[in-house]
Amino acid sequence: MTEFSLVLALIAIIVLIAPLTIWSFLNRRSKMRKLEHLYNESRQRSYHGSKPWPIKTVAMDTVIPGLTRDEFGVRTAHPITIHGGYVRGGISALETTLLATLASSSERIFEFGTCTGLTTHNLAQNSPDSAKIVTVTLHPDELESTEKDSNDDPGAHEESLSESRFTQFVYEDSPVAHKVEQIFSDSKLLDIEKYRGTMDVVFVDGAHTYSYLKNDTEKALAMLKPGGLLLWHDYRGKSTCPDVFSFINNLSKTLPIHLIEGTTLACHRKEA
Ligand SMILES: C[S@@+](CC[C@H](N)C(=O)[O-])C[C@H]1O[C@@H](n2cnc3c(N)ncnc32)[C@H](O)[C@@H]1O
């Protein structure tokens, strides 16, 4: 074979092989995307029957710059410290990472529903020294003060009462306890005037009944600063937390709300 025909043969191989390699790469990537889509849809269907969820899912870094997630987990722009463990009423490790990252650039945070105080502790230990975390919870002696509306899910009402048994909290003996303002109150009786327009972040995770979600959300929106972020926990579909699901879905008709990927956190950013 001459040198010329060798070069020709080589060019022919490249011309044939290169498109084949590119085609096979694109084909594999598109198959992986389809599989990922099917996986996400089947997860949603297991909560919500055959219809897709009404609110759109967004990537973490569109809500919290510097927080990225891929198949190998999450990466935070700044180091965070997590107090972990599964506790009553608690949130997932990914949700904790997200809230802790948010806390690192937040001066004022309000939490509806303290429970054990684990999330409160994570917010306090990751926020700046000058930060303040205000958290409200129902005292076990005040269960009678709660008002259940006729449309509230009875299961969610019972659960909110059974979670209201804590009077001591995880953060209390920690070096960041001074950042926390603990309030014991039924959230419907809570006067929020002194917090109006001051909060960078409000986390709604108190009673999971429709009438309380409505009350807590109205108060949250009033307490947020322009540009502040509102997060609701437990947007899990209609069979698991029905009132959270229907409340958020209804509200999303008039307010921009998104679900943060990989979490049960629905979010709304107040206009700046
Ligand atoms: C799901 S737990 C909160 C979990 C906590 N945010 C965490 O991440 O660990 C719900 C909390 O809401 C509180 N809660 C229930 N009903 C309430 C009400 N009517 N007013 C204020 N807090 C209430 C419960 O006492 C409980 O502490």
The ligand as an SDF file (V2000), in Angstrom:
LIG
                    3D

 27 29  0  0  0  0  0  0  0  0999 V2000
  -42.6340   19.8080   61.7730 C   0  0  0  0  0  0  0  0  0  0  0  0
  -42.3270   20.4370   63.3320 S   0  0  0  0  0  0  0  0  0  0  0  0
  -41.0800   21.6340   63.0800 C   0  0  0  0  0  0  0  0  0  0  0  0
  -39.7320   21.0560   62.7730 C   0  0  0  0  0  0  0  0  0  0  0  0
  -38.5990   22.0300   62.8050 C   0  0  0  0  0  0  0  0  0  0  0  0
  -38.8460   23.1760   61.9720 N   0  0  0  0  0  0  0  0  0  0  0  0
  -37.3460   21.3360   62.3500 C   0  0  0  0  0  0  0  0  0  0  0  0
  -36.8980   21.5750   61.2070 O   0  0  0  0  0  0  0  0  0  0  0  0
  -36.7970   20.5490   63.1090 O   0  0  0  0  0  0  0  0  0  0  0  0
  -43.7710   21.4040   63.6030 C   0  0  0  0  0  0  0  0  0  0  0  0
  -43.7110   22.3400   64.7880 C   0  0  0  0  0  0  0  0  0  0  0  0
  -44.8020   23.2450   64.6810 O   0  0  0  0  0  0  0  0  0  0  0  0
  -45.2850   23.4820   65.9730 C   0  0  0  0  0  0  0  0  0  0  0  0
  -46.6950   23.8850   65.9200 N   0  0  0  0  0  0  0  0  0  0  0  0
  -47.7710   23.0930   65.6980 C   0  0  0  0  0  0  0  0  0  0  0  0
  -48.8970   23.8160   65.7720 N   0  0  0  0  0  0  0  0  0  0  0  0
  -48.5280   25.0920   66.0250 C   0  0  0  0  0  0  0  0  0  0  0  0
  -49.2420   26.2940   66.2310 C   0  0  0  0  0  0  0  0  0  0  0  0
  -50.5710   26.3170   66.1610 N   0  0  0  0  0  0  0  0  0  0  0  0
  -48.5480   27.4180   66.4880 N   0  0  0  0  0  0  0  0  0  0  0  0
  -47.1860   27.3970   66.5690 C   0  0  0  0  0  0  0  0  0  0  0  0
  -46.4550   26.2630   66.3890 N   0  0  0  0  0  0  0  0  0  0  0  0
  -47.1060   25.1350   66.1250 C   0  0  0  0  0  0  0  0  0  0  0  0
  -45.1250   22.1420   66.6840 C   0  0  0  0  0  0  0  0  0  0  0  0
  -45.0890   22.3520   68.0680 O   0  0  0  0  0  0  0  0  0  0  0  0
  -43.7960   21.6820   66.1430 C   0  0  0  0  0  0  0  0  0  0  0  0
  -42.7910   22.1710   66.9660 O   0  0  0  0  0  0  0  0  0  0  0  0
  1  2  1  0
  2  3  1  0
  2 10  1  0
  3  4  1  0
  4  5  1  0
  5  6  1  0
  5  7  1  0
  7  8  2  0
  7  9  1  0
 10 11  1  0
 11 12  1  0
 11 26  1  0
 12 13  1  0
 13 14  1  0
 13 24  1  0
 14 15  1  0
 14 23  1  0
 15 16  2  0
 16 17  1  0
 17 18  1  0
 17 23  2  0
 18 19  1  0
 18 20  2  0
 20 21  1  0
 21 22  2  0
 22 23  1  0
 24 25  1  0
 24 26  1  0
 26 27  1  0
M  CHG  2   2   1   9  -1
M  END
$$$$
